[in-house]
Amino acid sequence: MQKKELMLAIETAVGGGSLSLLEGELIVDRWIGERDVSRSEELITAISELLKRNNIKPHDLEKIAVSIGPGSFTGARIGLATAIGLKTGLNIKCTGVSLFEAFRGSVPSADVPVLTAVSFSKSEVCFRQYDAKLTAPAADWAVKNGSVNSAQIVSVENFIRLAQNPQAFKLIANQKLCDEIKPLISAPNANIINAGLYLSDYIGKEAIKNNGSDNLTPLYISAGR
């Protein structure tokens, strides 16, 4: 039987961050941060404790998957710096994955447009939209002065207004954003999917499916609309 790759997935761009330990596609264990923004020392301690309680030594890891955002630019940089340090110290593979791609990859199929969204600040949302084939941006979701071919940042209020669309669509977002907007979206054909707290699960699984990218720099999205 072929040995399954042991991977550590790191996501620190949203909230207090999360970690997932995966063996192949199986999620072995997790950690969730409780602060509003990840801290480097807390993350390193959490990784050490996660490995220790599963009787795994750092050199047993074969791959690191890390979120490049969007979300908190500072938080993303902390996760990336930690991942690069592990990559260098352990001499293992490290791949960067955007939350947009990770969320999109979690949708097995779609016959309607899909919106992927994360909390960008206390009052803003960063989102990207895909057509029903999950390959190209969906033009119907462009906002005024926004480029349909790239991610967009809007206020929470404008995002809710945008989502009041009679057209059928799927929306996948982090838990905090879902909790905030779901009661306020009355669109009858909206399928809102709560991605939960462990966004590192999505990062790890996307890295398994599509290998991620060699790009290990934070995904910078300007708030200038």
SULTA-V941465 format. One record per residue. N is the residue number from 1. SS is DSSP state (A for helix, B for strand, O for the rest). BURIAL is # if it has 9 or more other ideal C-beta (glycine too) atoms within 8 Angstrom, else .. Layout:
# SULTA-V941465
n->N ss->SS burial->BURIAL
n->N ss->SS burial->BURIAL
This chain:
# SULTA-V941465
n->1 ss->O burial->.
n->2 ss->O burial->.
n->3 ss->O burial->.
n->4 ss->O burial->.
n->5 ss->O burial->#
n->6 ss->B burial->#
n->7 ss->B burial->#
n->8 ss->B burial->#
n->9 ss->B burial->#
n->10 ss->B burial->#
n->11 ss->B burial->#
n->12 ss->O burial->#
n->13 ss->O burial->#
n->14 ss->O burial->#
n->15 ss->O burial->#
n->16 ss->O burial->#
n->17 ss->O burial->#
n->18 ss->B burial->#
n->19 ss->B burial->#
n->20 ss->B burial->#
n->21 ss->B burial->#
n->22 ss->B burial->#
n->23 ss->B burial->#
n->24 ss->O burial->.
n->25 ss->O burial->.
n->26 ss->B burial->.
n->27 ss->B burial->#
n->28 ss->B burial->.
n->29 ss->B burial->#
n->30 ss->B burial->#
n->31 ss->B burial->#
n->32 ss->B burial->#
n->33 ss->O burial->#
n->34 ss->O burial->.
n->35 ss->O burial->#
n->36 ss->O burial->.
n->37 ss->O burial->#
n->38 ss->O burial->#
n->39 ss->O burial->.
n->40 ss->A burial->#
n->41 ss->A burial->.
n->42 ss->A burial->#
n->43 ss->A burial->#
n->44 ss->A burial->#
n->45 ss->A burial->.
n->46 ss->A burial->#
n->47 ss->A burial->#
n->48 ss->A burial->.
n->49 ss->A burial->#
n->50 ss->A burial->#
n->51 ss->A burial->#
n->52 ss->A burial->.
n->53 ss->A burial->.
n->54 ss->O burial->#
n->55 ss->O burial->.
n->56 ss->O burial->#
n->57 ss->O burial->.
n->58 ss->A burial->#
n->59 ss->A burial->.
n->60 ss->A burial->.
n->61 ss->O burial->#
n->62 ss->O burial->.
n->63 ss->B burial->#
n->64 ss->B burial->#
n->65 ss->B burial->#
n->66 ss->B burial->#
n->67 ss->B burial->#
n->68 ss->O burial->#
n->69 ss->O burial->#
n->70 ss->O burial->#
n->71 ss->O burial->#
n->72 ss->O burial->#
n->73 ss->A burial->#
n->74 ss->A burial->.
n->75 ss->A burial->#
n->76 ss->A burial->#
n->77 ss->A burial->#
n->78 ss->A burial->#
n->79 ss->A burial->#
n->80 ss->A burial->#
n->81 ss->A burial->#
n->82 ss->A burial->#
n->83 ss->A burial->#
n->84 ss->A burial->#
n->85 ss->A burial->.
n->86 ss->A burial->#
n->87 ss->A burial->#
n->88 ss->A burial->.
n->89 ss->A burial->.
n->90 ss->A burial->#
n->91 ss->O burial->.
n->92 ss->O burial->#
n->93 ss->B burial->.
n->94 ss->B burial->#
n->95 ss->B burial->#
n->96 ss->B burial->#
n->97 ss->B burial->#
n->98 ss->O burial->#
n->99 ss->A burial->#
n->100 ss->A burial->#
n->101 ss->A burial->#
n->102 ss->A burial->#
n->103 ss->A burial->#
n->104 ss->A burial->#
n->105 ss->A burial->#
n->106 ss->O burial->#
n->107 ss->O burial->#
n->108 ss->O burial->.
n->109 ss->O burial->.
n->110 ss->O burial->#
n->111 ss->O burial->.
n->112 ss->O burial->#
n->113 ss->B burial->#
n->114 ss->B burial->#
n->115 ss->B burial->#
n->116 ss->B burial->#
n->117 ss->B burial->#
n->118 ss->B burial->#
n->119 ss->B burial->#
n->120 ss->O burial->#
n->121 ss->O burial->.
n->122 ss->O burial->.
n->123 ss->O burial->.
n->124 ss->B burial->#
n->125 ss->B burial->#
n->126 ss->B burial->#
n->127 ss->B burial->#
n->128 ss->B burial->#
n->129 ss->B burial->#
n->130 ss->B burial->#
n->131 ss->O burial->#
n->132 ss->O burial->#
n->133 ss->O burial->.
n->134 ss->O burial->#
n->135 ss->O burial->.
n->136 ss->O burial->.
n->137 ss->O burial->#
n->138 ss->O burial->#
n->139 ss->A burial->.
n->140 ss->A burial->.
n->141 ss->A burial->#
n->142 ss->O burial->#
n->143 ss->O burial->#
n->144 ss->O burial->.
n->145 ss->O burial->.
n->146 ss->O burial->#
n->147 ss->O burial->.
n->148 ss->O burial->#
n->149 ss->O burial->.
n->150 ss->O burial->.
n->151 ss->O burial->#
n->152 ss->B burial->#
n->153 ss->B burial->#
n->154 ss->B burial->#
n->155 ss->B burial->.
n->156 ss->A burial->#
n->157 ss->A burial->.
n->158 ss->A burial->#
n->159 ss->A burial->#
n->160 ss->A burial->#
n->161 ss->A burial->.
n->162 ss->A burial->#
n->163 ss->A burial->#
n->164 ss->O burial->.
n->165 ss->O burial->#
n->166 ss->O burial->.
n->167 ss->O burial->.
n->168 ss->O burial->.
n->169 ss->B burial->#
n->170 ss->B burial->#
n->171 ss->B burial->#
n->172 ss->B burial->#
n->173 ss->B burial->#
n->174 ss->O burial->#
n->175 ss->A burial->#
n->176 ss->A burial->#
n->177 ss->A burial->#
n->178 ss->A burial->#
n->179 ss->A burial->.
n->180 ss->A burial->.
n->181 ss->A burial->#
n->182 ss->A burial->#
n->183 ss->A burial->.
n->184 ss->A burial->.
n->185 ss->O burial->#
n->186 ss->O burial->.
n->187 ss->O burial->#
n->188 ss->O burial->.
n->189 ss->O burial->#
n->190 ss->B burial->#
n->191 ss->B burial->#
n->192 ss->B burial->#
n->193 ss->B burial->#
n->194 ss->B burial->#
n->195 ss->O burial->#
n->196 ss->O burial->.
n->197 ss->O burial->.
n->198 ss->O burial->#
n->199 ss->A burial->#
n->200 ss->A burial->#
n->201 ss->A burial->#
n->202 ss->A burial->#
n->203 ss->A burial->#
n->204 ss->A burial->#
n->205 ss->A burial->#
n->206 ss->A burial->#
n->207 ss->A burial->#
n->208 ss->A burial->#
n->209 ss->A burial->.
n->210 ss->A burial->.
n->211 ss->O burial->.
n->212 ss->O burial->#
n->213 ss->B burial->.
n->214 ss->O burial->.
n->215 ss->O burial->.
n->216 ss->O burial->#
n->217 ss->O burial->.
n->218 ss->O burial->#
n->219 ss->O burial->#
n->220 ss->O burial->.
n->221 ss->O burial->#
n->222 ss->O burial->.
n->223 ss->O burial->.
n->224 ss->O burial->.
n->225 ss->O burial->.
